[in-house]
Amino acid sequence: MKSMHNKKKFSVLLILIVQLVFLCSCGTTSLVDKVWVFSQSHPEGFTLDVRTMTEPSEGIAVSYATTQNSHSRNQLGKVVRNALQQDGYVGGWYNSENGLYYFDSTKLFPENALKDAIQFGKENGQHSVFMLSSSTDIPLDGKVAEIVERGTILIGTTGDYRPLSFRAADGTYWGFGIEVAKEIAKRMGVGVEFKKTSWPTLTADVLAEPQKFDLAIGGITITDVRRETMLMSEGYLANGKTILCRASETDRYRSLADIDKPEVRVMVNPGGLNEKFANENLTHATIIVHPRNEEIPSLIAEGEADVMITEITEAPYYVQTDTRLAAPLLNTPFNHGEIGVLMQKGQEDLLRMVNATIRQMKSDGSLRKLHEKYGLVYEFATDTLSTLRSQIDEKWGIRRFPSL
């Protein structure tokens, strides 16, 4: 009797186990179907929390090696089961070359844990990791991974261009561009070290081998010439050529023609676009090249020269800090451009990371706040005159002429 009773208990237990396996299988199958249907409407790629069937908007997605190269509906089941045993995330994409959908069980790292994500990717035989918030693919053998491994990003900057990049007497750097550089470093999870460069040597320093720094920042205008041999980021600051002169002579300079006269002494720093602009547009004026850009405003005020060719990013600072100076053409710059980040070609992954940071700073408002902090023009609107007046006058209290 006892043996018969034990056999009955075993039979009931076996039936329960079979039913449980069946129910679980049905549940998983239903979930797999949902993921498959979802993938059909997201061929460009996705990361999905299969527990809630929602897409996370932030995080660094890294695939597990155990589900590598899984594709099609018949292999999706093992991917979903693995995901449920791990972190609950499945990544997928459609390969148009062979017509297959690929799936991976995925681990999601916080976006401030790039180093951990890269290490996990290497341990799992991956080629890259993916930052969700900016849709940025980061190769594990690229420049970004090299910087993360080093723990510090090296930033080249001139340190002579207030208020974008200036090196104080104690060796510390401050300015709008410096803060952007620190934000790039922060979003990569690394420290920052600034390296001195100069306008005459900027291109050579960027292209130097071995590299002197990873990228250059601070008042660098985006140009086609620079893009021919180097990489430049998207613009993060509106810019344009203007002048500084003595406040007592503001009525004297109302146009480029008023400056382009033999008796007008125009001072510029060497090697940059200011010198290039003066040589191309001021063929009659007397051009004086002075080696230190940050000294030129004071030399203008002291009468060593009459006009400084500068930028709308730089001129307001000196008008505010030295009452002997004026920028009478500030609201009508001679040209319009944008300032960006400069780096070597072959660092496209770093360029993507920098551009992603710039876009995020624009999106979350932090870039506009920096513009306001330093009294800089956020962007050129259709009504440029109105934009410049409202943004610059409010910060610096520039005096305008009724006729301008």
C-alpha positions as CSV (number, residue, x, y, z in Angstrom):
1,M,0.0,0.0,0.0
2,K,2.8,2.4,0.9
3,S,4.5,1.7,-2.4
4,M,1.3,2.3,-4.3
5,H,0.7,5.6,-2.5
6,N,4.2,6.8,-3.3
7,K,3.7,5.9,-7.0
8,K,0.5,8.0,-7.0
9,K,2.3,11.0,-5.4
10,F,5.1,10.7,-8.0
11,S,2.6,10.6,-10.9
12,V,0.8,13.7,-9.6
13,L,4.1,15.6,-9.2
14,L,5.2,14.6,-12.7
15,I,1.9,15.8,-14.2
16,L,2.3,19.1,-12.3
17,I,5.8,19.6,-13.6
18,V,4.8,18.8,-17.2
19,Q,1.9,21.3,-16.9
20,L,4.2,24.0,-15.4
21,V,6.7,23.5,-18.2
22,F,3.9,23.7,-20.8
23,L,2.6,26.9,-19.3
24,C,6.0,28.5,-19.1
25,S,6.7,27.4,-22.7
26,C,3.4,29.0,-23.8
27,G,4.2,32.2,-21.9
28,T,7.7,32.3,-23.4
29,T,6.4,31.5,-26.9
30,S,3.8,34.3,-26.6
31,L,6.6,36.7,-25.5
32,V,8.8,35.6,-28.4
33,D,6.0,36.3,-30.8
34,K,5.6,39.8,-29.4
35,V,9.3,40.5,-29.7
36,W,9.3,39.2,-33.3
37,V,6.4,41.4,-34.2
38,F,8.1,44.3,-32.6
39,S,11.3,43.7,-34.6
40,Q,9.4,43.8,-37.9
41,S,8.5,47.4,-37.3
42,H,12.0,48.4,-36.0
43,P,14.3,47.2,-38.8
44,E,16.8,50.0,-38.1
45,G,17.6,48.4,-34.7
46,F,16.3,48.4,-31.2
47,T,17.0,47.6,-27.6
48,L,13.9,46.2,-25.8
49,D,13.0,45.4,-22.2
50,V,11.1,42.2,-22.8
51,R,9.7,42.3,-19.3
52,T,7.7,45.4,-20.1
53,M,8.0,45.6,-23.9
54,T,9.3,49.1,-23.7
55,E,12.5,50.7,-25.2
56,P,14.9,52.3,-22.7
57,S,15.9,55.8,-23.8
58,E,19.3,55.8,-21.9
59,G,22.1,53.4,-21.2
60,I,24.9,51.6,-23.0
61,A,23.8,48.4,-24.6
62,V,26.3,45.5,-24.8
63,S,25.5,42.0,-26.2
64,Y,26.2,38.8,-24.4
65,A,28.5,36.3,-26.2
66,T,26.2,33.4,-25.6
67,T,23.6,34.6,-28.1
68,Q,26.0,36.1,-30.6
69,N,24.8,35.7,-34.3
70,S,21.3,34.5,-33.4
71,H,18.9,35.3,-36.2
72,S,15.4,34.6,-37.5
73,R,12.3,33.7,-35.6
74,N,13.4,30.1,-34.9
75,Q,16.5,31.3,-32.9
76,L,14.8,34.2,-31.1
77,G,13.4,31.9,-28.4
78,K,16.8,31.1,-27.0
79,V,17.7,34.8,-27.0
80,V,14.5,35.8,-25.1
81,R,15.1,33.0,-22.6
82,N,18.6,34.1,-22.0
83,A,17.5,37.7,-21.6
84,L,15.0,36.7,-18.9
85,Q,17.8,34.9,-17.1
86,Q,20.1,37.9,-17.3
87,D,18.9,41.5,-17.4
88,G,15.8,41.3,-19.4
89,Y,17.0,43.2,-22.6
90,V,17.0,42.0,-26.2
91,G,18.7,43.9,-29.0
92,G,17.9,43.4,-32.6
93,W,18.4,44.7,-36.2
94,Y,17.7,43.8,-39.8
95,N,20.6,43.0,-42.1
96,S,19.5,44.1,-45.5
97,E,22.4,42.3,-47.2
98,N,21.2,38.8,-46.3
99,G,17.6,39.6,-45.4
100,L,17.9,38.3,-41.8
101,Y,16.9,39.7,-38.4
102,Y,19.6,39.4,-35.8
103,F,19.0,39.2,-32.1
104,D,21.1,39.4,-28.9
105,S,20.6,39.1,-25.2
106,T,21.8,42.5,-24.0
107,K,23.3,44.0,-20.8
108,L,22.5,47.7,-20.2
109,F,25.0,49.9,-18.4
110,P,24.5,53.4,-17.1
111,E,25.8,56.0,-19.5
112,N,28.4,57.2,-17.0
113,A,29.9,53.7,-16.9
114,L,31.4,53.6,-20.4
115,K,34.6,52.0,-19.1
116,D,32.7,49.1,-17.6
117,A,30.6,48.7,-20.7
118,I,33.7,48.6,-22.9
119,Q,35.4,46.0,-20.6
120,F,32.2,43.8,-20.7
121,G,32.1,44.1,-24.5
122,K,35.7,42.9,-24.8
123,E,35.0,40.0,-22.4
124,N,32.1,39.0,-24.6
125,G,33.9,39.2,-27.9
126,Q,32.0,42.3,-29.2
127,H,33.2,44.8,-31.7
128,S,31.4,47.8,-30.2
129,V,29.0,49.1,-27.6
130,F,26.0,51.3,-28.3
131,M,25.0,54.5,-26.4
132,L,21.2,54.7,-26.5
133,S,20.5,58.4,-25.7
134,S,22.6,59.6,-28.7
135,S,22.4,56.5,-30.9
136,T,26.3,56.4,-30.9
137,D,28.2,53.3,-31.8
138,I,31.5,53.1,-30.0
139,P,34.0,50.6,-31.4
140,L,36.1,48.8,-28.9
141,D,39.4,49.3,-30.8
142,G,38.7,53.0,-31.6
143,K,39.9,56.3,-30.2
144,V,37.1,56.6,-27.6
145,A,38.1,53.3,-26.1
146,E,41.7,54.4,-26.1
147,I,40.8,57.5,-24.2
148,V,38.6,55.7,-21.7
149,E,41.4,53.1,-21.1
150,R,43.8,56.0,-20.5
151,G,41.3,57.7,-18.1
152,T,42.1,61.2,-19.4
153,I,41.2,63.1,-22.6
154,L,44.0,65.4,-23.9
155,I,42.6,68.7,-25.1
156,G,44.6,71.2,-27.2
157,T,43.8,74.8,-26.8
158,T,45.5,78.2,-27.3
159,G,44.6,79.7,-24.0
160,D,44.7,83.2,-25.4
161,Y,41.2,83.7,-26.6
162,R,38.9,85.2,-23.9
163,P,36.2,84.3,-23.1
164,L,36.5,80.9,-25.0
165,S,39.8,79.7,-23.8
166,F,42.3,81.4,-21.5
167,R,45.2,80.2,-19.5
168,A,45.5,82.0,-16.2
169,A,48.8,82.9,-14.5
170,D,48.5,79.8,-12.2
171,G,48.2,77.5,-15.2
172,T,44.5,76.8,-15.0
173,Y,42.2,77.2,-18.0
174,W,38.8,78.9,-18.1
175,G,36.3,79.9,-20.7
176,F,33.3,78.7,-22.8
177,G,35.3,76.2,-24.8
178,I,36.9,74.9,-21.7
179,E,33.5,74.1,-20.2
180,V,32.4,72.4,-23.4
181,A,35.6,70.3,-23.3
182,K,34.9,69.3,-19.6
183,E,31.4,68.3,-20.6
184,I,32.8,66.0,-23.3
185,A,35.1,64.4,-20.8
186,K,32.3,64.0,-18.2
187,R,30.1,62.2,-20.7
188,M,33.0,59.9,-21.5
189,G,33.6,59.3,-17.8
190,V,37.3,60.5,-18.0
191,G,39.4,63.3,-16.6
192,V,40.7,66.2,-18.8
193,E,44.2,67.5,-19.3
194,F,44.8,70.7,-21.4
195,K,47.7,71.0,-23.7
196,K,49.0,74.3,-25.1
197,T,48.9,75.0,-28.8
198,S,49.0,78.2,-30.8
199,W,47.2,79.6,-33.9
200,P,50.3,79.4,-36.2
201,T,50.9,75.7,-35.1
202,L,47.4,74.5,-34.6
203,T,47.1,72.4,-37.8
204,A,50.6,70.9,-37.4
205,D,49.8,70.1,-33.7
206,V,46.5,68.4,-34.6
207,L,48.2,66.3,-37.3
208,A,51.4,65.5,-35.3
209,E,52.5,61.9,-34.9
210,P,52.6,60.8,-32.2
211,Q,49.6,62.8,-31.3
212,K,50.0,65.7,-28.9
213,F,46.4,65.7,-28.0
214,D,43.1,64.0,-28.9
215,L,41.2,67.1,-30.1
216,A,41.5,70.9,-30.1
217,I,38.9,73.3,-28.9
218,G,38.4,77.0,-28.2
219,G,37.6,79.6,-30.9
220,I,38.3,77.3,-33.9
221,T,36.1,78.3,-36.9
222,I,34.7,75.5,-39.1
223,T,36.1,75.9,-42.6
224,D,36.3,73.8,-45.8
225,V,40.0,74.1,-45.8
226,R,40.3,72.5,-42.3
227,R,37.8,69.8,-43.3
228,E,40.0,68.8,-46.2
229,T,42.7,67.4,-43.9
230,M,41.1,67.1,-40.5
231,L,37.7,66.4,-38.9
232,M,35.5,69.1,-37.5
233,S,32.5,68.7,-35.3
234,E,29.1,70.3,-35.7
235,G,29.0,74.0,-34.7
236,Y,28.3,74.9,-31.1
237,L,28.8,78.7,-31.2
238,A,27.9,81.4,-33.8
239,N,30.8,83.5,-34.9
240,G,31.8,86.3,-37.3
241,K,34.5,88.8,-37.9
242,T,34.3,92.3,-36.4
243,I,36.7,94.9,-34.9
244,L,37.9,96.5,-31.7
245,C,38.9,100.1,-31.7
246,R,39.4,103.0,-29.3
247,A,36.1,104.2,-27.8
248,S,37.0,107.7,-28.8
249,E,37.1,106.7,-32.5
250,T,33.8,104.7,-32.9
251,D,32.4,107.2,-35.4
252,R,35.5,106.7,-37.6
253,Y,34.7,103.0,-38.4
254,R,31.3,102.3,-39.9
255,S,32.3,99.8,-42.6
256,L,35.2,97.7,-44.0
257,A,36.0,100.5,-46.4
258,D,36.6,102.9,-43.5
259,I,39.2,100.5,-42.2
260,D,40.9,99.7,-45.5
261,K,43.0,102.9,-45.7
262,P,46.8,103.4,-45.6
263,E,46.6,105.5,-42.4
264,V,44.7,102.8,-40.5
265,R,46.9,100.4,-38.5
266,V,45.3,97.0,-38.2
267,M,46.7,94.5,-35.7
268,V,46.2,90.8,-35.9
269,N,47.5,87.6,-34.3
270,P,49.6,85.3,-36.6
271,G,48.6,82.1,-38.2
272,G,44.8,82.2,-37.7
273,L,41.8,83.3,-39.7
274,N,42.0,86.9,-38.4
275,E,45.3,87.4,-40.2
276,K,43.9,85.6,-43.3
277,F,40.8,87.9,-43.3
278,A,43.0,91.0,-42.9
279,N,45.3,90.1,-45.8
280,E,42.4,89.2,-48.1
281,N,40.1,92.2,-47.3
282,L,42.4,95.0,-46.2
283,T,44.7,95.6,-49.1
284,H,45.4,99.3,-48.4
285,A,45.5,99.3,-44.6
286,T,48.7,98.9,-42.7
287,I,48.8,95.3,-41.2
288,I,50.7,94.7,-38.0
289,V,51.1,91.1,-36.8
290,H,51.5,90.7,-33.1
291,P,52.5,87.3,-31.6
292,R,50.2,87.3,-28.5
293,N,46.5,87.6,-29.3
294,E,45.5,88.4,-25.7
295,E,47.8,91.5,-25.7
296,I,46.3,93.2,-28.8
297,P,43.3,94.8,-27.2
298,S,45.5,96.7,-24.7
299,L,47.8,97.7,-27.5
300,I,44.8,99.2,-29.4
301,A,43.7,101.1,-26.3
302,E,47.2,102.4,-25.8
303,G,47.5,103.7,-29.4
304,E,50.0,101.1,-30.7
305,A,47.5,100.3,-33.5
306,D,44.0,101.5,-34.5
307,V,41.9,98.4,-35.1
308,M,42.0,94.8,-34.1
309,I,40.4,92.2,-36.4
310,T,38.6,89.8,-34.0
311,E,35.4,87.9,-33.6
312,I,32.0,88.6,-32.2
313,T,32.8,86.0,-29.6
314,E,35.8,87.8,-28.3
315,A,35.1,91.6,-28.7
316,P,32.3,92.0,-26.1
317,Y,34.6,90.7,-23.3
318,Y,37.2,93.4,-23.9
319,V,34.6,96.1,-24.3
320,Q,33.2,95.2,-20.9
321,T,36.5,94.9,-19.2
322,D,38.3,97.9,-20.7
323,T,36.3,101.1,-21.1
324,R,38.9,102.5,-23.5
325,L,37.7,100.0,-26.2
326,A,34.6,99.8,-28.4
327,A,33.2,97.4,-31.0
328,P,31.1,99.7,-33.2
329,L,30.3,97.0,-35.8
330,L,29.5,94.2,-33.4
331,N,25.9,93.9,-34.6
332,T,26.9,93.7,-38.3
333,P,29.8,91.1,-38.6
334,F,31.7,91.0,-41.8
335,N,30.8,87.3,-42.2
336,H,29.0,84.5,-40.4
337,G,30.3,81.2,-39.3
338,E,30.4,78.6,-36.5
339,I,33.0,77.4,-34.0
340,G,33.6,73.7,-33.6
341,V,36.0,71.0,-32.3
342,L,39.0,70.0,-34.4
343,M,40.7,66.6,-34.6
344,Q,42.6,64.1,-36.8
345,K,41.0,62.1,-39.5
346,G,40.6,58.5,-38.6
347,Q,38.9,59.4,-35.3
348,E,35.3,59.2,-36.5
349,D,34.2,57.5,-33.4
350,L,35.5,60.4,-31.3
351,L,33.8,62.8,-33.7
352,R,30.5,61.0,-33.2
353,M,30.9,61.2,-29.5
354,V,31.7,64.9,-29.6
355,N,28.7,65.6,-31.9
356,A,26.5,63.6,-29.7
357,T,27.6,65.7,-26.7
358,I,26.9,68.9,-28.6
359,R,23.5,67.7,-29.6
360,Q,22.6,66.7,-26.1
361,M,23.8,70.0,-24.7
362,K,21.6,71.8,-27.2
363,S,18.7,69.5,-26.3
364,D,18.9,69.7,-22.5
365,G,19.5,73.5,-22.5
366,S,23.0,73.4,-21.0
367,L,24.6,74.8,-24.1
368,R,22.3,77.8,-24.1
369,K,23.0,78.4,-20.4
370,L,26.7,78.5,-21.2
371,H,26.1,81.1,-24.0
372,E,24.2,83.2,-21.5
373,K,26.9,82.9,-18.9
374,Y,29.6,84.2,-21.2
375,G,27.4,86.6,-23.2
376,L,27.8,84.8,-26.5
377,V,25.5,84.5,-29.5
378,Y,23.6,81.1,-29.4
379,E,22.8,81.1,-33.1
380,F,22.2,83.4,-36.1
381,A,18.5,83.9,-36.6
382,T,16.9,85.3,-39.8
383,D,16.9,88.7,-38.1
384,T,20.6,88.6,-37.2
385,L,20.7,92.3,-36.1
386,S,17.9,91.8,-33.6
387,T,19.4,88.6,-32.3
388,L,22.8,90.1,-31.8
389,R,21.4,93.2,-30.1
390,S,19.2,91.3,-27.7
391,Q,21.8,88.8,-26.7
392,I,24.9,90.9,-26.6
393,D,23.5,94.2,-25.3
394,E,21.7,92.5,-22.4
395,K,25.0,90.9,-21.2
396,W,27.5,93.6,-21.9
397,G,25.6,96.8,-22.1
398,I,27.0,97.8,-25.5
399,R,26.3,101.3,-26.7
400,R,24.6,101.4,-30.1
401,F,24.5,104.2,-32.8
402,P,21.0,105.1,-33.9
403,S,22.0,104.8,-37.6
404,L,23.3,101.1,-37.2
